[in-house]
Amino acid sequence: MGLRFLRIAVVYLMVGAALGLYMGMTQKFTLAPVHAHLLLLGWASLALAGIVYHLYPAAGATRLAKAHFWIHNLVLPLFMIALAVFLSGNPGAGPVVGLLAIAMLAGLVCLAVNVLVNARAAG
């Protein structure tokens, strides 16, 4: 499970970096929050979860880890698209952004509960 998280994290790193490069080249920074969320929720959070699941394989083998992976990776792209639409001047996307943010939080709760319940010190 840890390797699965690390591999998808690298995909988000590349997408976030490409968006950052595009914004820099065009000097249009409207999507800076999308860029930041891709790198924090995509790259950093998933890479750290991958390391956690690698270090604590019992936590990585749980239904919570699988739920976290799928919720996170099904919701994050939709969340970023909705946020981009909202930031591009479509306030009607605001409620969708809010609902997807709540769904993202549900995935992060899976990680938190998993770590608190299943990550144990060796010994």
Secondary structure by P-SEA (a helix, b strand, c coil): caaaaaaaaaaaaaaaaaaaaaaaaaccccaaaaaaaaaacccaaaaaaaaaaaacccccccaaaaaaaaaaaacaaaaaaaaaaaaaccccaaaaaaaaaaaaaaaaaaaaaaaaccccccc
